[in-house]
Amino acid sequence: MASRVNRRSFLERALVAVGAISGGVIAASTGFVLAESKTPTEVQAADKDTSDDLSDHAAQMSPAAPHQQHSAEDIDRLHEEGLKKFLANQESPITAGKGGLPLETETIDGVKVFNLTCDEVMWEVEPGKIVAARGYNGAVPGPVLRATEGDRVRILVKNNLTESTTVHWHGLYVPNNMDGVPYINQDPIKSGETFTYEFTLRNSGTHMYHSHHNSLDQVNRGLLGAFIVDPKDPSSYPEYDREYIMVLNDLSLGFTINGKSFPATDAVFANQGERVLIRYLNEGVMNHPMHLHGMPQAVIAKDGWPVNPPQLCDTVDVAPGNRYDVLVEATEPGAWAFHCHVLSHAEGPQGMFGLVTAMIVQ
């Protein structure tokens, strides 16, 4: 493994192009807040706020909107301020809460055991925007479940929601009664109840887990996560130096990468010469063609299945439900824009937002 990127020194140099970070950018703590109580009226109000935000983004995409709402000076200023906040976020989080962290397991009689809770959560998507979400283990996205092909796994799911739920293991071979579709494979997990899923991992690759009960609401409000199954034979998968997982989502929480919208998204860091693995997972309802500036992406797997020979491209169109594994050879130093190329998901007169990050190569 190559040495860790010196983020501070590199970001200090990157800031020369945009000026010093304003002292008004204040880093938030990294904790999250579980919703103590939430009435249906409060939930509907929060959902309306999210819907209004998306409508605002859409309205700004009309040709006349930039001239009606922002002066040329305002557009420049807002773009610059967003970038300053994004760079500040790489040093210290500017929003509370972080999802997609690895979930520790314990092994009992040869079975890897995971514990998941389904929670009502107040989640900060971008600075000051806190929404009524739903998360696994109190986070959006839920923790990364990781095991190896051939492992026997047991996942205990406790439902702390105000309604029933289930969990579907998207892309994995599982017994029929473990597939997580209510009234087809199992009864819904009622509020306050626990259900145990258990199966042997038969296919490796990048997979997902998410709710399959009232899924338009539950998945798009955050009941989603990555399930990575490493191959039993490591030599069957290409070598890489760094790994990043990008869970893409839209609709209820806005346009998010790993539960956050720009400028609160995390950058992809690498040293020059490293091979960077990026795993895309689209848990939303819209296509997100992910475009990296400066360097090609080599698609090496789709939905857990090898792509051979790898396909080189600069934009990977990740449809809802799809997962793509790509390798990037970090040959070009500098900070490179990395975003969804449906521009109404990424940039307007108010600057960059939503499905935007950067790849920073030192």
TAVENZI-V430305 format. One record per backbone hydrogen bond with DSSP energy under -1.0 kcal/mol. CO is the residue of the C=O (numbers start at 0). NH is the residue of the N-H. Records with the same first field share a line. If there is no record, write none. Layout:
CO = NH  NH
This chain:
4 = 6
5 = 9
6 = 10
7 = 11
8 = 12
9 = 13
10 = 14
12 = 15
13 = 16
14 = 17  18
21 = 24
32 = 121
38 = 42
39 = 43
40 = 44
41 = 45
42 = 46
43 = 47
44 = 48
45 = 49
46 = 50
47 = 51
48 = 52
49 = 53
50 = 54
51 = 55
52 = 56
53 = 57
54 = 58
55 = 59
57 = 60
58 = 61
61 = 64
63 = 67
64 = 68
65 = 69
70 = 74
71 = 75
72 = 76
73 = 77
74 = 78
75 = 79
76 = 80
77 = 81
78 = 82
79 = 83
80 = 84
81 = 85
82 = 86
83 = 87
84 = 88
87 = 90  91
92 = 27
100 = 143
105 = 112
107 = 110
110 = 107
111 = 153
112 = 105
113 = 155
115 = 157
116 = 136
117 = 159
118 = 134
119 = 34
120 = 132
122 = 130
124 = 260
125 = 128
128 = 124
130 = 122  132
132 = 120
134 = 118
135 = 138
138 = 135
140 = 99
143 = 102
144 = 227
146 = 229
147 = 150
150 = 200
151 = 111
152 = 198
153 = 113
154 = 196
155 = 115
156 = 194
157 = 117
158 = 191
164 = 188
167 = 169  209
168 = 171
169 = 207
174 = 177
175 = 178
180 = 183  184  185
185 = 182
188 = 164
189 = 192
192 = 158
194 = 156
196 = 154
198 = 152
200 = 149
204 = 228
206 = 226
208 = 224
209 = 167
213 = 217
214 = 218
216 = 220
217 = 222
218 = 221
220 = 133
221 = 223
222 = 210
223 = 141
224 = 208
225 = 144
226 = 206
227 = 146
228 = 204
229 = 148
232 = 235
233 = 236
241 = 276
243 = 278
245 = 280
246 = 257
247 = 282
248 = 255
255 = 248
256 = 259
259 = 256
260 = 263
267 = 359
269 = 361
270 = 273
273 = 329
274 = 240  241
275 = 327
276 = 243
277 = 325
278 = 245
279 = 323
280 = 247
281 = 320
287 = 317
288 = 340
289 = 315
290 = 338
296 = 312
297 = 326
298 = 310
299 = 306
300 = 324
301 = 304
304 = 301
310 = 298
312 = 296
313 = 291
315 = 289  317
317 = 287
318 = 321
321 = 281
322 = 302
323 = 279
324 = 299  300
325 = 277
326 = 297
327 = 275
328 = 330
329 = 272
333 = 360
335 = 358
336 = 292
337 = 356
338 = 290
340 = 342
341 = 344
342 = 345  346
344 = 354
345 = 352
347 = 350
350 = 347
353 = 261  355
354 = 339
356 = 337
357 = 267
358 = 335
359 = 269
360 = 333
